[in-house]
Amino acid sequence: DAKTTQPTSMDCAEGRAANLPCNHSTISGNEYVYWYRQIHSQGPQYIIHGLKNNETNEMASLIITEDRKSSTLILPHATLRDTAVYYCIVRVEYGNKLVFGAGTILRVKS
Amino acid sequence: EPEVTQTPSHQVTQMGQEVILRCVPISNHLYFYWYRQILGQKVEFLVSFYNNEISEKSEIFDDQFSVERPDGSNFTLKIRSTKLEDSAMYFCASNPRGGVTEAFFGQGTRLTVV
């Protein structure tokens, strides 16, 4: 699975959009981009995934660049409860395990 | 909303003792996993399980570890002779199927080896 690079930490004001970048320049054609988050040592929680098209669900939007070398997770209106570690993971379609990196610590502040 | 349930939430054990961590995956899921997270470190994959056998395991998952699905609902992780360095959060996860699906994680069991 391709390696991902994320900033160590980010701050966001409550109510504003949080934009979390991820670089995956070595991604291959059959690899998907997944986002999970982990709130204070709880179990990781799935957020969203995509291949090449932008995706949106009730939690977030995922914007993938046309060359697929990077992506951005957008939390449209961040709340204090969105404070967590966010993981960007690249995985093949029929991959089994998830390989977690260090992720981005997002701090939402009032 | 269905969820993965893990018990106990916290287990303290003496070094050298055997422990069994229990998980009840979501009922119609087919793929099961164990991960661990040592305090302050990354979440690490241990093992995946499908069709009543291990489909993949990491180098961490040595002979001290075993997994079992003893009945239609439980999925267990056994550590045969615990070491201090086994102290960690252990997370169970399940997928409804393979491919492009999200894994659902339990809330974890904190294992403390003393």
HADDOCK unambig.tbl for C-alpha pairs under 7 A between the chains (distance, minus, plus):
assign (segid A and resid 42 and name CA) (segid B and resid 107 and name CA) 5.31 0.50 0.50
assign (segid A and resid 42 and name CA) (segid B and resid 108 and name CA) 6.82 0.50 0.50
assign (segid A and resid 43 and name CA) (segid B and resid 91 and name CA) 6.43 0.50 0.50
assign (segid A and resid 43 and name CA) (segid B and resid 105 and name CA) 5.39 0.50 0.50
assign (segid A and resid 43 and name CA) (segid B and resid 106 and name CA) 5.56 0.50 0.50
assign (segid A and resid 43 and name CA) (segid B and resid 107 and name CA) 4.65 0.50 0.50
assign (segid A and resid 43 and name CA) (segid B and resid 108 and name CA) 6.05 0.50 0.50
assign (segid A and resid 44 and name CA) (segid B and resid 105 and name CA) 6.01 0.50 0.50
assign (segid A and resid 45 and name CA) (segid B and resid 104 and name CA) 6.88 0.50 0.50
assign (segid A and resid 45 and name CA) (segid B and resid 105 and name CA) 6.66 0.50 0.50
assign (segid A and resid 46 and name CA) (segid B and resid 102 and name CA) 6.25 0.50 0.50
assign (segid A and resid 46 and name CA) (segid B and resid 103 and name CA) 6.85 0.50 0.50
assign (segid A and resid 93 and name CA) (segid B and resid 99 and name CA) 5.11 0.50 0.50
assign (segid A and resid 93 and name CA) (segid B and resid 100 and name CA) 5.37 0.50 0.50
assign (segid A and resid 94 and name CA) (segid B and resid 98 and name CA) 6.11 0.50 0.50
assign (segid A and resid 94 and name CA) (segid B and resid 99 and name CA) 4.03 0.50 0.50
assign (segid A and resid 94 and name CA) (segid B and resid 100 and name CA) 6.62 0.50 0.50
assign (segid A and resid 95 and name CA) (segid B and resid 99 and name CA) 6.55 0.50 0.50
assign (segid A and resid 97 and name CA) (segid B and resid 45 and name CA) 6.68 0.50 0.50
assign (segid A and resid 98 and name CA) (segid B and resid 45 and name CA) 6.97 0.50 0.50
assign (segid A and resid 99 and name CA) (segid B and resid 45 and name CA) 6.87 0.50 0.50
assign (segid A and resid 100 and name CA) (segid B and resid 42 and name CA) 6.51 0.50 0.50
assign (segid A and resid 100 and name CA) (segid B and resid 43 and name CA) 5.81 0.50 0.50
assign (segid A and resid 100 and name CA) (segid B and resid 44 and name CA) 6.81 0.50 0.50
assign (segid A and resid 101 and name CA) (segid B and resid 42 and name CA) 6.29 0.50 0.50
assign (segid A and resid 102 and name CA) (segid B and resid 42 and name CA) 5.83 0.50 0.50
